[in-house]
Amino acid sequence: MAIPAAAGVLVVLLAWLAGPGLLGISNDDLGAPVQAEVTKPAPCDRPDAVETVKFTVAGKTHEGTLNGCGHGQGERVEVGVPEVLPDQGTVTVRAADTSAGASDARRPIGLFLLVFACFSGGMFVYLWLSIPLRPKPAPKVS
């Protein structure tokens, strides 16, 4: 029983030390969300499709590239713009976070689910090993 428990504690400890990226939670700063207009849409029939968008920050219009596809000409999308913008040239922007208003409870919930999975696996191993082996009855000799 001690070995499955120790393995479960080790897995949880390593997951905690690995950080939020292990559970699919990203702390990347996407920048300030800004409304942008798609000026050159891209079809979704090829990989790595890039669309061109136009947005305004502090009264100045900028052009950017959005790694995405399927938007229509003139469609409004919300993008994350880097804090520091160059005076000229295109800016690489990302789609704004679609989980607006999400709390930072994702990491504790993910770790709780990991702990629960380790506990369940440990209990399975414990129950499997605690089943007494029953010898097969000897065949009757006539």
Disulfide bonds with the S-S distance in Angstrom:
Cys44-Cys69 2.08
